Amino acid sequence: MVWVGGDLLGHNALIRIEAFASSCGLPDLPGRAPFGGVIMSHDMVEAALLRRRGWRVHMLMTEETFEEYPPTLIDAAVRDRRWAQGNIQHLSLLGASGFHWVSRLQLLMGASAFITSPVWLLMIATSVVQALIGERNIVEAQTSLQVLAVTLLLLFGPKLLSVIWAFSNAERRAGFGGRRGIVRSVLIDVPFSMLSAPVIALTQTIDLVGILMGRKSGWAPQNRDAHELSLSDVMPRYRWHVGVGVALLLVTPFAPVTAAWLAPVTLGLLLSPFLTMLTASEKAGRWALSHGMFVEPGEHVSVLSRPSLPAPTAL
């Protein structure tokens, strides 16, 4: 949500008409997609335009949201694909006249969220190549305990803070399943996050390549209803992920140290179809709910009543 001059300009909601109408005209960008054409991700661009016209723009953090997360990793990837093109498009706006430096930084940060995935995978590929040609790889030569400590802090610090935040209020704690439910949720979430991170990174990299090749992405309605996925639904989407996982597995006899460091990446890619099926399973969701895990305040009633829909067409 965004506050403008004391009034609320919510996501896809318009209250301060004068400010919006006088500041936020969005022209088509020159050139071909992905950098040209209609501005796809408009929120931060409109915030930058409001700031340029002298309006105060603030981000409002709130515990409540009325937008449900996509029910499967495939649906989340479809949404990410649209966001990726919209945020990459913002790179062409960094030189726009009159933008405040904070607005430029926000646009750059949005784009960098998708650029970091191919950079991370490139670092992994570089370490594998170095190991295969007999050089000391990046992990052995340059990783220190300090770097490892900072990495672990950045990865697990937010989760620890979220647990502290949930525990700090009795009503909030109960809404998220109680102490045991919260701890169980985190203990399951951590390994799932580790395994799904390379899957999401490779998906974003494939999508980014497609965007740079000029493949367009529209804004079709997003699926928000739970549904089961079969292996035939997910394999077309994750065939490249499994293939890269097999390639990393084949490296093991030739570079065992590097393979050991990359084991979570390799395992996550190999299991990507099954992770997607499991996290989309209503049966697994009901089991977790019965044990007080992954509960959100007020959501546990609606989870059990969601209808099953046909699986989405794999991309």
Secondary structure, 3 states (H helix, E strand, C coil): CEEECCEEECCCCCCCHHHHHHHCCCCCECCCCCCCECCCCCHHHHHHHHHHCCCCEEECCCCCCCCCCCCCHHHHHHHHHHHHHHHHHHHHHCCCCCCCHHHHHHHHHHHHHHHHHHHHHHHHHHHHHHHHCCCCCHHHHHCCHHHHHHHHHHHHHHHHHHHHHHHCCHHHHHHCCHHHHHHHHHHHHHHHHHHHHHHHHHHHHHHHHHHHCCCCCCCCCCCCCCCCCCHHHHHHHHHHHHHHHHHHHHCCCCCHHHHHHCHHHHHHHHCHHHHHHHHCCHHHHHHHHHCCCCCCCCCHHHHHHCCCCCCCCCC
